[in-house]
Amino acid sequence: MLNLDFGVVLHGQYLSWLINGALTTISLFAAAWIAAFVLAIMLVALRALELRPLEFIIAAYVNYHRNVPGLVQIFVWYFGVPELLPSSITGFINDHNGEFIFALIALSLNSAAYMSEDLRSGLRSVAATQMEAARALGLSYAQSMRDVLLPQAIRISVPPLINQSLSLFKSTSLAMAIGVAEMTYASRQIENETYRTFETFALASAFYLLMSWGIMALGAYYNGRHLQVKGR
């Protein structure tokens, strides 16, 4: 008969590990999401210039990050890239939580590739005449994209961006492979010491589930507000 005892896991240092793991996961997700979203907007704006060499480079970037497993990308950054950097830079990164930094870079670049495609689809849904109208009003290309086209593309792209946000949040668990002490890493560490497998991973599952619901709720709230404003 299964003898459950969550008190063993939710006690002392194990509780601290869970809390710190949760905070690390949230921090990694938030930082990666912001970096990915900013980079995705830049990629979309540059790709809209329709310059062949630039389009080729961005398309190659997107194809790499969408077709190579995320774990491999994290390994490339953690194990491969430091070998190409000067030892002074590598030493500085390693002295400042290098595992977190490299995981953040890999997750941000990966998610930006997906987000850029979502935003690009949204941008295609905006009438091309709006760019012409904005330029006719005296706005520069950058101003037209920033103030007219991209805000509309972002609103159109909210549903797929929410899905990508969920995917990014779940992908933070991959960072455990290089020693980032996020929730999955902490859960594995607790399970190794307590042998309370069900209790430990039940709590981890509850955390991921609640956070995922929170992300979906924020997306639904944003969509609801947008529809209310649009309906007025």
BELJO-V255718 format. One record per run of one state. SS is the DSSP state (H for helix, E for strand, - for the rest). FROM is the first residue (numbers start at 1). LEN is the number of residues. If there is no record, write none. Layout:
BEGIN
ss = [SS	SS]
from = [FROM	FROM]
len = [LEN	LEN]
END
This chain:
BEGIN
ss = [-	H	-	H	-	H	-	H	-	H	-	H	-	H	-	H	-	H	-	H	-	H	-]
from = [1	6	10	12	48	52	68	70	85	87	96	98	125	129	137	141	157	158	179	183	195	197	232]
len = [5	4	2	36	4	16	2	15	2	9	2	27	4	8	4	16	1	21	4	12	2	35	1]
END
